[in-house]
Amino acid sequence: MASDSKKHDRKSSKGLSPEEILNGFQTLRQEQRNLSSKLTEFEADSNEHKMVIATLQNVNEDRRCFRLVGGVLTERKVKDVLPALISNLEKLKELIEKLKEQITKKGVEINEYREKYNISFRGLDAPSSNSKQEEQVSASESSRGNVLVS
């Protein structure tokens, strides 16, 4: 029971346990990865739109073309499809710029979180000659609120 009160006092004095700090950090990193994967997906869509637009600009406007809309293949004329593709490309460009800004903001947020909770990475932050000694120091520091991420 005495050990429970010590844990409670330590947790309430620091606010978060090392595990909660680590989970918060990993959540932020996962959010940034998700944004990056969405960015990659939208950049691929943008490249596809550019290729199709370049191809259709050299074709007769009354020629038939097929477009996939919501999983349904529709037959249209080039003069109907080309303006929609150009509009979609512009919207994709705007979305890509917004995602890049969000990724940058998330990176700043991650760095602030690292500094706030003194999170360090093994092998990246401190060149080690005595890794055993540093691990012992890191373990003792983690009880004071520092977190070491491997």
N, CA, C and O atoms as a GROMACS GRO file, in nm:
protein
  600
    1MET      N    1   0.082  -0.118   0.000
    1MET     CA    2   0.000   0.000   0.000
    1MET      C    3   0.087   0.126   0.000
    1MET      O    4   0.052   0.226  -0.062
    2ALA      N    5   0.200   0.120   0.070
    2ALA     CA    6   0.291   0.233   0.071
    2ALA      C    7   0.350   0.257  -0.068
    2ALA      O    8   0.369   0.372  -0.107
    3SER      N    9   0.378   0.149  -0.142
    3SER     CA   10   0.432   0.166  -0.277
    3SER      C   11   0.328   0.225  -0.371
    3SER      O   12   0.363   0.300  -0.463
    4ASP      N   13   0.200   0.194  -0.349
    4ASP     CA   14   0.094   0.252  -0.431
    4ASP      C   15   0.087   0.403  -0.411
    4ASP      O   16   0.068   0.478  -0.507
    5SER      N   17   0.103   0.447  -0.288
    5SER     CA   18   0.096   0.591  -0.263
    5SER      C   19   0.218   0.662  -0.324
    5SER      O   20   0.206   0.776  -0.370
    6LYS      N   21   0.334   0.597  -0.325
    6LYS     CA   22   0.453   0.656  -0.388
    6LYS      C   23   0.431   0.671  -0.538
    6LYS      O   24   0.463   0.774  -0.596
    7LYS      N   25   0.374   0.566  -0.601
    7LYS     CA   26   0.347   0.573  -0.745
    7LYS      C   27   0.249   0.685  -0.773
    7LYS      O   28   0.266   0.761  -0.868
    8HIS      N   29   0.147   0.695  -0.692
    8HIS     CA   30   0.045   0.797  -0.712
    8HIS      C   31   0.105   0.936  -0.695
    8HIS      O   32   0.074   1.027  -0.773
    9ASP      N   33   0.191   0.953  -0.593
    9ASP     CA   34   0.254   1.083  -0.571
    9ASP      C   35   0.345   1.120  -0.687
    9ASP      O   36   0.348   1.235  -0.731
   10ARG      N   37   0.422   1.022  -0.737
   10ARG     CA   38   0.513   1.047  -0.848
   10ARG      C   39   0.434   1.085  -0.972
   10ARG      O   40   0.472   1.177  -1.045
   11LYS      N   41   0.324   1.014  -0.997
   11LYS     CA   42   0.245   1.039  -1.116
   11LYS      C   43   0.178   1.175  -1.108
   11LYS      O   44   0.176   1.249  -1.207
   12SER      N   45   0.124   1.209  -0.993
   12SER     CA   46   0.055   1.336  -0.981
   12SER      C   47   0.153   1.453  -0.983
   12SER      O   48   0.117   1.562  -1.028
   13SER      N   49   0.275   1.434  -0.934
   13SER     CA   50   0.371   1.544  -0.933
   13SER      C   51   0.424   1.572  -1.073
   13SER      O   52   0.450   1.688  -1.105
   14LYS      N   53   0.440   1.472  -1.157
   14LYS     CA   54   0.490   1.491  -1.293
   14LYS      C   55   0.378   1.506  -1.394
   14LYS      O   56   0.398   1.566  -1.500
   15GLY      N   57   0.261   1.454  -1.364
   15GLY     CA   58   0.150   1.463  -1.457
   15GLY      C   59   0.131   1.335  -1.535
   15GLY      O   60   0.021   1.280  -1.537
   16LEU      N   61   0.235   1.287  -1.599
   16LEU     CA   62   0.225   1.168  -1.682
   16LEU      C   63   0.336   1.069  -1.646
   16LEU      O   64   0.447   1.108  -1.610
   17SER      N   65   0.304   0.942  -1.658
   17SER     CA   66   0.406   0.840  -1.635
   17SER      C   67   0.491   0.828  -1.761
   17SER      O   68   0.449   0.872  -1.868
   18PRO      N   69   0.610   0.769  -1.751
   18PRO     CA   70   0.694   0.752  -1.871
   18PRO      C   71   0.623   0.673  -1.982
   18PRO      O   72   0.643   0.702  -2.100
   19GLU      N   73   0.542   0.576  -1.944
   19GLU     CA   74   0.470   0.498  -2.046
   19GLU      C   75   0.369   0.586  -2.119
   19GLU      O   76   0.353   0.575  -2.240
   20GLU      N   77   0.300   0.673  -2.045
   20GLU     CA   78   0.202   0.762  -2.107
   20GLU      C   79   0.271   0.864  -2.198
   20GLU      O   80   0.220   0.898  -2.304
   21ILE      N   81   0.387   0.911  -2.156
   21ILE     CA   82   0.464   1.005  -2.238
   21ILE      C   83   0.506   0.936  -2.368
   21ILE      O   84   0.493   0.994  -2.476
   22LEU      N   85   0.556   0.815  -2.356
   22LEU     CA   86   0.600   0.739  -2.474
   22LEU      C   87   0.482   0.711  -2.567
   22LEU      O   88   0.495   0.724  -2.689
   23ASN      N   89   0.368   0.674  -2.512
   23ASN     CA   90   0.250   0.648  -2.594
   23ASN      C   91   0.204   0.774  -2.666
   23ASN      O   92   0.166   0.769  -2.783
   24GLY      N   93   0.209   0.887  -2.598
   24GLY     CA   94   0.174   1.014  -2.661
   24GLY      C   95   0.268   1.048  -2.776
   24GLY      O   96   0.225   1.094  -2.881
   25PHE      N   97   0.397   1.024  -2.754
   25PHE     CA   98   0.496   1.051  -2.858
   25PHE      C   99   0.475   0.960  -2.978
   25PHE      O  100   0.479   1.004  -3.093
   26GLN      N  101   0.451   0.832  -2.951
   26GLN     CA  102   0.429   0.737  -3.060
   26GLN      C  103   0.302   0.770  -3.137
   26GLN      O  104   0.295   0.750  -3.258
   27THR      N  105   0.200   0.820  -3.068
   27THR     CA  106   0.076   0.861  -3.134
   27THR      C  107   0.103   0.977  -3.228
   27THR      O  108   0.054   0.978  -3.341
   28LEU      N  109   0.181   1.075  -3.183
   28LEU     CA  110   0.215   1.188  -3.269
   28LEU      C  111   0.292   1.143  -3.392
   28LEU      O  112   0.266   1.189  -3.503
   29ARG      N  113   0.387   1.052  -3.373
   29ARG     CA  114   0.465   1.001  -3.487
   29ARG      C  115   0.376   0.925  -3.584
   29ARG      O  116   0.392   0.937  -3.706
   30GLN      N  117   0.281   0.847  -3.532
   30GLN     CA  118   0.190   0.771  -3.620
   30GLN      C  119   0.100   0.867  -3.699
   30GLN      O  120   0.073   0.844  -3.817
   31GLU      N  121   0.054   0.974  -3.634
   31GLU     CA  122  -0.027   1.072  -3.706
   31GLU      C  123   0.053   1.135  -3.820
   31GLU      O  124   0.000   1.157  -3.929
   32GLN      N  125   0.181   1.164  -3.794
   32GLN     CA  126   0.265   1.222  -3.899
   32GLN      C  127   0.285   1.122  -4.012
   32GLN      O  128   0.284   1.159  -4.130
   33ARG      N  129   0.305   0.994  -3.978
   33ARG     CA  130   0.319   0.891  -4.083
   33ARG      C  131   0.192   0.880  -4.167
   33ARG      O  132   0.199   0.865  -4.289
   34ASN      N  133   0.076   0.887  -4.102
   34ASN     CA  134  -0.051   0.879  -4.175
   34ASN      C  135  -0.065   0.997  -4.271
   34ASN      O  136  -0.108   0.980  -4.385
   35LEU      N  137  -0.029   1.116  -4.225
   35LEU     CA  138  -0.034   1.233  -4.313
   35LEU      C  139   0.061   1.216  -4.431
   35LEU      O  140   0.027   1.252  -4.544
   36SER      N  141   0.179   1.161  -4.406
   36SER     CA  142   0.276   1.140  -4.513
   36SER      C  143   0.227   1.038  -4.615
   36SER      O  144   0.248   1.055  -4.735
   37SER      N  145   0.161   0.933  -4.568
   37SER     CA  146   0.110   0.834  -4.662
   37SER      C  147  -0.004   0.892  -4.745
   37SER      O  148  -0.016   0.861  -4.864
   38LYS      N  149  -0.088   0.976  -4.685
   38LYS     CA  150  -0.194   1.043  -4.761
   38LYS      C  151  -0.133   1.137  -4.865
   38LYS      O  152  -0.181   1.145  -4.978
   39LEU      N  153  -0.027   1.207  -4.826
   39LEU     CA  154   0.040   1.297  -4.919
   39LEU      C  155   0.094   1.219  -5.039
   39LEU      O  156   0.079   1.263  -5.153
   40THR      N  157   0.155   1.106  -5.014
   40THR     CA  158   0.208   1.023  -5.122
   40THR      C  159   0.096   0.977  -5.215
   40THR      O  160   0.111   0.979  -5.337
   41GLU      N  161  -0.016   0.937  -5.156
   41GLU     CA  162  -0.132   0.892  -5.234
   41GLU      C  163  -0.185   1.004  -5.323
   41GLU      O  164  -0.213   0.982  -5.441
   42PHE      N  165  -0.199   1.125  -5.267
   42PHE     CA  166  -0.252   1.236  -5.346
   42PHE      C  167  -0.153   1.283  -5.452
   42PHE      O  168  -0.194   1.328  -5.560
   43GLU      N  169  -0.023   1.273  -5.424
   43GLU     CA  170   0.076   1.308  -5.526
   43GLU      C  171   0.072   1.210  -5.643
   43GLU      O  172   0.090   1.250  -5.758
   44ALA      N  173   0.048   1.083  -5.614
   44ALA     CA  174   0.034   0.983  -5.721
   44ALA      C  175  -0.090   1.013  -5.805
   44ALA      O  176  -0.086   1.005  -5.928
   45ASP      N  177  -0.201   1.048  -5.739
   45ASP     CA  178  -0.323   1.084  -5.812
   45ASP      C  179  -0.299   1.207  -5.900
   45ASP      O  180  -0.346   1.214  -6.013
   46SER      N  181  -0.226   1.303  -5.846
   46SER     CA  182  -0.196   1.424  -5.921
   46SER      C  183  -0.114   1.391  -6.046
   46SER      O  184  -0.140   1.445  -6.153
   47ASN      N  185  -0.015   1.304  -6.032
   47ASN     CA  186   0.066   1.264  -6.147
   47ASN      C  187  -0.018   1.193  -6.253
   47ASN      O  188   0.001   1.214  -6.373
   48GLU      N  189  -0.111   1.109  -6.208
   48GLU     CA  190  -0.200   1.041  -6.302
   48GLU      C  191  -0.286   1.142  -6.376
   48GLU      O  192  -0.303   1.133  -6.498
   49HIS      N  193  -0.340   1.238  -6.304
   49HIS     CA  194  -0.422   1.341  -6.367
   49HIS      C  195  -0.341   1.418  -6.472
   49HIS      O  196  -0.390   1.446  -6.581
   50LYS      N  197  -0.216   1.452  -6.439
   50LYS     CA  198  -0.130   1.525  -6.533
   50LYS      C  199  -0.108   1.445  -6.660
   50LYS      O  200  -0.113   1.500  -6.770
   51MET      N  201  -0.083   1.314  -6.646
   51MET     CA  202  -0.060   1.230  -6.764
   51MET      C  203  -0.185   1.223  -6.851
   51MET      O  204  -0.176   1.234  -6.974
   52VAL      N  205  -0.300   1.205  -6.789
   52VAL     CA  206  -0.425   1.194  -6.866
   52VAL      C  207  -0.457   1.327  -6.934
   52VAL      O  208  -0.497   1.328  -7.050
   53ILE      N  209  -0.439   1.438  -6.865
   53ILE     CA  210  -0.464   1.569  -6.924
   53ILE      C  211  -0.372   1.592  -7.043
   53ILE      O  212  -0.417   1.639  -7.148
   54ALA      N  213  -0.245   1.560  -7.028
   54ALA     CA  214  -0.150   1.578  -7.139
   54ALA      C  215  -0.190   1.492  -7.259
   54ALA      O  216  -0.177   1.535  -7.373
   55THR      N  217  -0.239   1.373  -7.233
   55THR     CA  218  -0.280   1.284  -7.341
   55THR      C  219  -0.406   1.336  -7.411
   55THR      O  220  -0.414   1.335  -7.534
   56LEU      N  221  -0.504   1.380  -7.332
   56LEU     CA  222  -0.632   1.423  -7.389
   56LEU      C  223  -0.624   1.559  -7.459
   56LEU      O  224  -0.710   1.589  -7.542
   57GLN      N  225  -0.525   1.640  -7.428
   57GLN     CA  226  -0.513   1.770  -7.494
   57GLN      C  227  -0.476   1.756  -7.641
   57GLN      O  228  -0.501   1.846  -7.720
   58ASN      N  229  -0.417   1.642  -7.677
   58ASN     CA  230  -0.376   1.620  -7.816
   58ASN      C  231  -0.480   1.542  -7.896
   58ASN      O  232  -0.453   1.501  -8.009
   59VAL      N  233  -0.599   1.523  -7.839
   59VAL     CA  234  -0.702   1.440  -7.901
   59VAL      C  235  -0.819   1.530  -7.944
   59VAL      O  236  -0.844   1.634  -7.884
   60ASN      N  237  -0.891   1.487  -8.049
   60ASN     CA  238  -1.010   1.556  -8.096
   60ASN      C  239  -1.112   1.566  -7.982
   60ASN      O  240  -1.134   1.470  -7.909
   61GLU      N  241  -1.175   1.684  -7.968
   61GLU     CA  242  -1.269   1.707  -7.858
   61GLU      C  243  -1.393   1.618  -7.864
   61GLU      O  244  -1.453   1.590  -7.760
   62ASP      N  245  -1.432   1.574  -7.983
   62ASP     CA  246  -1.553   1.492  -7.997
   62ASP      C  247  -1.526   1.342  -7.983
   62ASP      O  248  -1.618   1.261  -7.996
   63ARG      N  249  -1.405   1.308  -7.958
   63ARG     CA  250  -1.370   1.166  -7.942
   63ARG      C  251  -1.424   1.112  -7.810
   63ARG      O  252  -1.429   1.182  -7.709
   64ARG      N  253  -1.465   0.984  -7.815
   64ARG     CA  254  -1.516   0.920  -7.694
   64ARG      C  255  -1.400   0.884  -7.602
   64ARG      O  256  -1.290   0.850  -7.647
   65CYS      N  257  -1.426   0.894  -7.471
   65CYS     CA  258  -1.331   0.846  -7.373
   65CYS      C  259  -1.411   0.787  -7.257
   65CYS      O  260  -1.530   0.812  -7.244
   66PHE      N  261  -1.345   0.710  -7.177
   66PHE     CA  262  -1.411   0.645  -7.066
   66PHE      C  263  -1.349   0.695  -6.936
   66PHE      O  264  -1.228   0.713  -6.925
   67ARG      N  265  -1.437   0.716  -6.839
   67ARG     CA  266  -1.392   0.767  -6.710
   67ARG      C  267  -1.455   0.684  -6.600
   67ARG      O  268  -1.573   0.650  -6.605
   68LEU      N  269  -1.374   0.651  -6.501
   68LEU     CA  270  -1.421   0.574  -6.387
   68LEU      C  271  -1.472   0.671  -6.282
   68LEU      O  272  -1.395   0.751  -6.228
   69VAL      N  273  -1.602   0.664  -6.252
   69VAL     CA  274  -1.664   0.754  -6.155
   69VAL      C  275  -1.732   0.669  -6.049
   69VAL      O  276  -1.832   0.604  -6.076
   70GLY      N  277  -1.677   0.669  -5.930
   70GLY     CA  278  -1.737   0.594  -5.820
   70GLY      C  279  -1.746   0.445  -5.847
   70GLY      O  280  -1.841   0.380  -5.804
   71GLY      N  281  -1.649   0.390  -5.917
   71GLY     CA  282  -1.648   0.248  -5.946
   71GLY      C  283  -1.728   0.210  -6.070
   71GLY      O  284  -1.738   0.092  -6.104
   72VAL      N  285  -1.786   0.310  -6.138
   72VAL     CA  286  -1.865   0.285  -6.259
   72VAL      C  287  -1.794   0.348  -6.378
   72VAL      O  288  -1.758   0.466  -6.374
   73LEU      N  289  -1.775   0.271  -6.483
   73LEU     CA  290  -1.710   0.321  -6.603
   73LEU      C  291  -1.814   0.394  -6.688
   73LEU      O  292  -1.914   0.335  -6.730
   74THR      N  293  -1.788   0.523  -6.713
   74THR     CA  294  -1.884   0.603  -6.790
   74THR      C  295  -1.821   0.646  -6.922
   74THR      O  296  -1.700   0.669  -6.930
   75GLU      N  297  -1.905   0.658  -7.024
   75GLU     CA  298  -1.858   0.703  -7.155
   75GLU      C  299  -1.890   0.851  -7.170
   75GLU      O  300  -2.004   0.893  -7.152
   76ARG      N  301  -1.790   0.928  -7.202
   76ARG     CA  302  -1.804   1.073  -7.219
   76ARG      C  303  -1.725   1.116  -7.342
   76ARG      O  304  -1.657   1.037  -7.406
   77LYS      N  305  -1.737   1.243  -7.372
   77LYS     CA  306  -1.654   1.301  -7.478
   77LYS      C  307  -1.539   1.376  -7.412
   77LYS      O  308  -1.551   1.422  -7.298
   78VAL      N  309  -1.431   1.388  -7.484
   78VAL     CA  310  -1.311   1.453  -7.431
   78VAL      C  311  -1.342   1.595  -7.385
   78VAL      O  312  -1.292   1.639  -7.282
   79LYS      N  313  -1.426   1.667  -7.461
   79LYS     CA  314  -1.457   1.806  -7.425
   79LYS      C  315  -1.531   1.815  -7.292
   79LYS      O  316  -1.529   1.920  -7.228
   80ASP      N  317  -1.598   1.707  -7.248
   80ASP     CA  318  -1.667   1.706  -7.119
   80ASP      C  319  -1.575   1.664  -7.004
   80ASP      O  320  -1.589   1.712  -6.892
   81VAL      N  321  -1.481   1.576  -7.034
   81VAL     CA  322  -1.395   1.519  -6.930
   81VAL      C  323  -1.276   1.609  -6.897
   81VAL      O  324  -1.238   1.622  -6.781
   82LEU      N  325  -1.218   1.671  -6.998
   82LEU     CA  326  -1.097   1.750  -6.978
   82LEU      C  327  -1.113   1.862  -6.876
   82LEU      O  328  -1.027   1.875  -6.788
   83PRO      N  329  -1.217   1.944  -6.881
   83PRO     CA  330  -1.232   2.049  -6.779
   83PRO      C  331  -1.247   1.993  -6.636
   83PRO      O  332  -1.197   2.052  -6.541
   84ALA      N  333  -1.316   1.880  -6.623
   84ALA     CA  334  -1.331   1.818  -6.491
   84ALA      C  335  -1.196   1.769  -6.438
   84ALA      O  336  -1.167   1.783  -6.319
   85LEU      N  337  -1.114   1.712  -6.526
   85LEU     CA  338  -0.981   1.666  -6.485
   85LEU      C  339  -0.892   1.783  -6.442
   85LEU      O  340  -0.818   1.773  -6.344
   86ILE      N  341  -0.899   1.891  -6.516
   86ILE     CA  342  -0.818   2.009  -6.482
   86ILE      C  343  -0.863   2.065  -6.347
   86ILE      O  344  -0.779   2.103  -6.264
   87SER      N  345  -0.992   2.070  -6.324
   87SER     CA  346  -1.045   2.118  -6.196
   87SER      C  347  -1.001   2.027  -6.081
   87SER      O  348  -0.960   2.075  -5.975
   88ASN      N  349  -1.009   1.897  -6.102
   88ASN     CA  350  -0.966   1.801  -6.000
   88ASN      C  351  -0.817   1.816  -5.970
   88ASN      O  352  -0.775   1.806  -5.854
   89LEU      N  353  -0.737   1.839  -6.075
   89LEU     CA  354  -0.593   1.857  -6.056
   89LEU      C  355  -0.564   1.979  -5.969
   89LEU      O  356  -0.478   1.974  -5.882
   90GLU      N  357  -0.636   2.087  -5.992
   90GLU     CA  358  -0.616   2.208  -5.911
   90GLU      C  359  -0.653   2.182  -5.765
   90GLU      O  360  -0.583   2.228  -5.674
   91LYS      N  361  -0.761   2.110  -5.743
   91LYS     CA  362  -0.803   2.077  -5.606
   91LYS      C  363  -0.700   1.986  -5.539
   91LYS      O  364  -0.673   2.000  -5.420
   92LEU      N  365  -0.644   1.892  -5.616
   92LEU     CA  366  -0.541   1.805  -5.561
   92LEU      C  367  -0.417   1.884  -5.522
   92LEU      O  368  -0.356   1.858  -5.418
   93LYS      N  369  -0.379   1.982  -5.604
   93LYS     CA  370  -0.263   2.065  -5.572
   93LYS      C  371  -0.284   2.141  -5.442
   93LYS      O  372  -0.193   2.151  -5.360
   94GLU      N  373  -0.405   2.196  -5.423
   94GLU     CA  374  -0.436   2.268  -5.299
   94GLU      C  375  -0.430   2.173  -5.180
   94GLU      O  376  -0.375   2.207  -5.075
   95LEU      N  377  -0.486   2.055  -5.197
   95LEU     CA  378  -0.487   1.956  -5.090
   95LEU      C  379  -0.344   1.912  -5.054
   95LEU      O  380  -0.312   1.894  -4.936
   96ILE      N  381  -0.261   1.894  -5.154
   96ILE     CA  382  -0.122   1.855  -5.131
   96ILE      C  383  -0.049   1.964  -5.050
   96ILE      O  384   0.027   1.932  -4.959
   97GLU      N  385  -0.072   2.089  -5.084
   97GLU     CA  386  -0.009   2.199  -5.010
   97GLU      C  387  -0.056   2.201  -4.864
   97GLU      O  388   0.024   2.223  -4.773
   98LYS      N  389  -0.185   2.180  -4.842
   98LYS     CA  390  -0.238   2.177  -4.705
   98LYS      C  391  -0.177   2.061  -4.626
   98LYS      O  392  -0.143   2.076  -4.509
   99LEU      N  393  -0.165   1.946  -4.691
   99LEU     CA  394  -0.105   1.830  -4.623
   99LEU      C  395   0.041   1.856  -4.588
   99LEU      O  396   0.086   1.816  -4.480
  100LYS      N  397   0.114   1.921  -4.676
  100LYS     CA  398   0.254   1.953  -4.648
  100LYS      C  399   0.264   2.045  -4.527
  100LYS      O  400   0.352   2.029  -4.442
  101GLU      N  401   0.173   2.143  -4.518
  101GLU     CA  402   0.171   2.232  -4.403
  101GLU      C  403   0.139   2.156  -4.275
  101GLU      O  404   0.202   2.179  -4.171
  102GLN      N  405   0.042   2.064  -4.282
  102GLN     CA  406   0.006   1.984  -4.165
  102GLN      C  407   0.122   1.896  -4.120
  102GLN      O  408   0.146   1.882  -4.000
  103ILE      N  409   0.194   1.838  -4.215
  103ILE     CA  410   0.308   1.754  -4.180
  103ILE      C  411   0.416   1.838  -4.112
  103ILE      O  412   0.478   1.793  -4.015
  104THR      N  413   0.439   1.959  -4.162
  104THR     CA  414   0.538   2.048  -4.101
  104THR      C  415   0.496   2.085  -3.959
  104THR      O  416   0.578   2.083  -3.867
  105LYS      N  417   0.368   2.118  -3.941
  105LYS     CA  418   0.317   2.153  -3.807
  105LYS      C  419   0.330   2.034  -3.712
  105LYS      O  420   0.365   2.050  -3.596
  106LYS      N  421   0.300   1.915  -3.763
  106LYS     CA  422   0.310   1.795  -3.679
  106LYS      C  423   0.455   1.770  -3.640
  106LYS      O  424   0.482   1.728  -3.528
  107GLY      N  425   0.548   1.796  -3.730
  107GLY     CA  426   0.690   1.782  -3.699
  107GLY      C  427   0.732   1.878  -3.589
  107GLY      O  428   0.808   1.840  -3.499
  108VAL      N  429   0.685   2.002  -3.596
  108VAL     CA  430   0.715   2.100  -3.492
  108VAL      C  431   0.655   2.054  -3.359
  108VAL      O  432   0.719   2.064  -3.254
  109GLU      N  433   0.532   2.004  -3.364
  109GLU     CA  434   0.466   1.954  -3.244
  109GLU      C  435   0.543   1.837  -3.182
  109GLU      O  436   0.557   1.829  -3.060
  110ILE      N  437   0.593   1.749  -3.266
  110ILE     CA  438   0.672   1.634  -3.217
  110ILE      C  439   0.801   1.683  -3.152
  110ILE      O  440   0.838   1.634  -3.045
  111ASN      N  441   0.868   1.778  -3.215
  111ASN     CA  442   0.992   1.831  -3.158
  111ASN      C  443   0.967   1.901  -3.024
  111ASN      O  444   1.046   1.886  -2.931
  112GLU      N  445   0.858   1.976  -3.015
  112GLU     CA  446   0.825   2.040  -2.888
  112GLU      C  447   0.795   1.937  -2.780
  112GLU      O  448   0.835   1.953  -2.665
  113TYR      N  449   0.726   1.831  -2.818
  113TYR     CA  450   0.694   1.722  -2.724
  113TYR      C  451   0.823   1.656  -2.676
  113TYR      O  452   0.838   1.626  -2.557
  114ARG      N  453   0.916   1.632  -2.769
  114ARG     CA  454   1.046   1.572  -2.732
  114ARG      C  455   1.120   1.660  -2.633
  114ARG      O  456   1.174   1.610  -2.534
  115GLU      N  457   1.122   1.790  -2.659
  115GLU     CA  458   1.192   1.881  -2.569
  115GLU      C  459   1.123   1.892  -2.434
  115GLU      O  460   1.189   1.897  -2.330
  116LYS      N  461   0.990   1.895  -2.435
  116LYS     CA  462   0.914   1.909  -2.311
  116LYS      C  463   0.939   1.793  -2.217
  116LYS      O  464   0.958   1.812  -2.097
  117TYR      N  465   0.940   1.670  -2.272
  117TYR     CA  466   0.954   1.551  -2.189
  117TYR      C  467   1.095   1.492  -2.195
  117TYR      O  468   1.119   1.383  -2.143
  118ASN      N  469   1.188   1.564  -2.259
  118ASN     CA  470   1.327   1.520  -2.267
  118ASN      C  471   1.338   1.378  -2.323
  118ASN      O  472   1.400   1.291  -2.263
  119ILE      N  473   1.277   1.356  -2.438
  119ILE     CA  474   1.281   1.226  -2.504
  119ILE      C  475   1.406   1.219  -2.591
  119ILE      O  476   1.435   1.312  -2.666
  120SER      N  477   1.479   1.109  -2.580
  120SER     CA  478   1.598   1.092  -2.662
  120SER      C  479   1.593   0.956  -2.730
  120SER      O  480   1.523   0.865  -2.684
  121PHE      N  481   1.667   0.942  -2.837
  121PHE     CA  482   1.672   0.818  -2.914
  121PHE      C  483   1.806   0.751  -2.893
  121PHE      O  484   1.910   0.816  -2.896
  122ARG      N  485   1.803   0.622  -2.874
  122ARG     CA  486   1.928   0.547  -2.861
  122ARG      C  487   2.003   0.551  -2.992
  122ARG      O  488   1.948   0.524  -3.098
  123GLY      N  489   2.131   0.585  -2.983
  123GLY     CA  490   2.215   0.582  -3.101
  123GLY      C  491   2.208   0.708  -3.186
  123GLY      O  492   2.292   0.726  -3.274
  124LEU      N  493   2.110   0.796  -3.163
  124LEU     CA  494   2.100   0.916  -3.244
  124LEU      C  495   2.140   1.041  -3.168
  124LEU      O  496   2.211   1.126  -3.222
  125ASP      N  497   2.095   1.054  -3.045
  125ASP     CA  498   2.116   1.177  -2.972
  125ASP      C  499   2.252   1.187  -2.905
  125ASP      O  500   2.310   1.296  -2.898
  126ALA      N  501   2.305   1.077  -2.856
  126ALA     CA  502   2.432   1.083  -2.785
  126ALA      C  503   2.526   0.976  -2.839
  126ALA      O  504   2.493   0.857  -2.832
  127PRO      N  505   2.642   1.015  -2.892
  127PRO     CA  506   2.738   0.913  -2.935
  127PRO      C  507   2.788   0.839  -2.811
  127PRO      O  508   2.829   0.901  -2.713
  128SER      N  509   2.784   0.706  -2.816
  128SER     CA  510   2.813   0.630  -2.694
  128SER      C  511   2.942   0.551  -2.706
  128SER      O  512   2.966   0.479  -2.804
  129SER      N  513   3.024   0.566  -2.604
  129SER     CA  514   3.139   0.479  -2.590
  129SER      C  515   3.116   0.380  -2.478
  129SER      O  516   3.168   0.269  -2.480
  130ASN      N  517   3.038   0.422  -2.380
  130ASN     CA  518   3.002   0.335  -2.268
  130ASN      C  519   2.851   0.318  -2.268
  130ASN      O  520   2.781   0.380  -2.189
  131SER      N  521   2.800   0.234  -2.357
  131SER     CA  522   2.656   0.220  -2.373
  131SER      C  523   2.590   0.163  -2.248
  131SER      O  524   2.478   0.202  -2.216
  132LYS      N  525   2.655   0.072  -2.176
  132LYS     CA  526   2.599   0.016  -2.053
  132LYS      C  527   2.578   0.126  -1.950
  132LYS      O  528   2.475   0.132  -1.884
  133GLN      N  529   2.678   0.212  -1.937
  133GLN     CA  530   2.670   0.319  -1.840
  133GLN      C  531   2.558   0.416  -1.877
  133GLN      O  532   2.484   0.462  -1.790
  134GLU      N  533   2.545   0.447  -2.005
  134GLU     CA  534   2.439   0.537  -2.050
  134GLU      C  535   2.302   0.476  -2.030
  134GLU      O  536   2.208   0.548  -1.996
  135GLU      N  537   2.288   0.346  -2.050
  135GLU     CA  538   2.160   0.281  -2.028
  135GLU      C  539   2.120   0.290  -1.882
  135GLU      O  540   2.003   0.310  -1.852
  136GLN      N  541   2.217   0.275  -1.792
  136GLN     CA  542   2.186   0.287  -1.650
  136GLN      C  543   2.146   0.430  -1.617
  136GLN      O  544   2.051   0.451  -1.541
  137VAL      N  545   2.215   0.528  -1.673
  137VAL     CA  546   2.180   0.667  -1.650
  137VAL      C  547   2.042   0.695  -1.708
  137VAL      O  548   1.961   0.763  -1.645
  138SER      N  549   2.015   0.643  -1.828
  138SER     CA  550   1.885   0.664  -1.891
  138SER      C  551   1.774   0.601  -1.809
  138SER      O  552   1.666   0.658  -1.797
  139ALA      N  553   1.799   0.485  -1.754
  139ALA     CA  554   1.697   0.418  -1.673
  139ALA      C  555   1.668   0.500  -1.548
  139ALA      O  556   1.552   0.512  -1.508
  140SER      N  557   1.771   0.555  -1.486
  140SER     CA  558   1.747   0.636  -1.366
  140SER      C  559   1.680   0.767  -1.403
  140SER      O  560   1.598   0.818  -1.326
  141GLU      N  561   1.713   0.824  -1.521
  141GLU     CA  562   1.648   0.948  -1.563
  141GLU      C  563   1.503   0.926  -1.601
  141GLU      O  564   1.421   1.016  -1.583
  142SER      N  565   1.470   0.809  -1.653
  142SER     CA  566   1.332   0.783  -1.692
  142SER      C  567   1.239   0.786  -1.572
  142SER      O  568   1.120   0.817  -1.587
  143SER      N  569   1.289   0.755  -1.457
  143SER     CA  570   1.206   0.763  -1.338
  143SER      C  571   1.179   0.908  -1.298
  143SER      O  572   1.088   0.936  -1.221
  144ARG      N  573   1.260   1.001  -1.352
  144ARG     CA  574   1.240   1.144  -1.323
  144ARG      C  575   1.158   1.212  -1.432
  144ARG      O  576   1.140   1.333  -1.427
  145GLY      N  577   1.109   1.138  -1.530
  145GLY     CA  578   1.026   1.198  -1.633
  145GLY      C  579   1.087   1.197  -1.771
  145GLY      O  580   1.021   1.236  -1.867
  146ASN      N  581   1.211   1.154  -1.785
  146ASN     CA  582   1.274   1.145  -1.916
  146ASN      C  583   1.238   1.011  -1.978
  146ASN      O  584   1.219   0.912  -1.908
  147VAL      N  585   1.228   1.010  -2.109
  147VAL     CA  586   1.192   0.887  -2.179
  147VAL      C  587   1.294   0.859  -2.286
  147VAL      O  588   1.334   0.949  -2.360
  148LEU      N  589   1.338   0.735  -2.295
  148LEU     CA  590   1.435   0.693  -2.395
  148LEU      C  591   1.362   0.605  -2.495
  148LEU      O  592   1.299   0.506  -2.457
  149VAL      N  593   1.368   0.640  -2.623
  149VAL     CA  594   1.299   0.567  -2.728
  149VAL      C  595   1.402   0.491  -2.809
  149VAL      O  596   1.501   0.548  -2.854
  150SER      N  597   1.378   0.363  -2.828
  150SER     CA  598   1.472   0.285  -2.910
  150SER      C  599   1.422   0.268  -3.050
  150SER      O  600   1.488   0.206  -3.132
   0.00000   0.00000   0.00000
